[in-house]
Amino acid sequence: MREVEQAGVGRNAPDIGTVLHFPIRGEALLVKLADLLRKQVASRAPERDPLLLAMSRCPGSRLSIDRVAYVDFLPDQATYHVVIEAAPDATITLDTTDFDTVVKFVVQYVTGRNSEPVALEAVS
C-alpha cells in the first residue's frame, strides 16, 4: 500500500491496476484496410461473390476479404500474410512487414475481381 493524497485528504490505496487489451497496431491497420475497402470498392462487388470484409482472431488477427482471400497479421513476427486462392490448384501468397505493400496488393486484387472478366487464349 502507498499513501495517496487526493484533494488534500490522505488515504491508503493499493498498488493494483487493470490491464486493458487494446488492438495491436497490426490489427488496427487491418481494421482501417477493411474500412477503406468498404468505402471505395465494396459497393461495386458482384452480387454472386460479395466481399466479406470481416475481422476475426485466429491465433493472430485475420481480415477475410471474400471467400478465397484473406490477410493475417502474425504478431509474433510483426508480419502480414496475404493469401489469395486464385484457382483450385493455384494459391498466391505475400508475406511482408510493409503495410503499404499489403494495401496496394489487396486493392489491386479487389479492383481486378470487380472488373469484367477478360477472355484470354492460351498460347501453346
C-alpha positions, 0 to 999 in steps of 0.5 A: 500500500502507498499513501495517496493524497487526493484533494488534500485528504490522505488515504491508503490505496493499493498498488493494483491496476487493470490491464486493458487489451487494446488492438495491436497496431497490426490489427488496427491497420487491418481494421482501417484496410477493411474500412477503406475497402468498404468505402471505395470498392465494396459497393461495386462487388458482384452480387454472386461473390460479395466481399466479406470484409470481416475481422476475426482472431485466429491465433493472430488477427485475420481480415477475410476479404471474400471467400478465397482471400484473406490477410493475417497479421502474425504478431509474433513476427510483426508480419502480414500474410496475404493469401489469395486462392486464385484457382483450385490448384493455384494459391498466391501468397505475400508475406511482408512487414510493409503495410503499404505493400499489403494495401496496394496488393489487396486493392489491386486484387479487389479492383481486378475481381470487380472488373469484367472478366477478360477472355484470354487464349492460351498460347501453346 
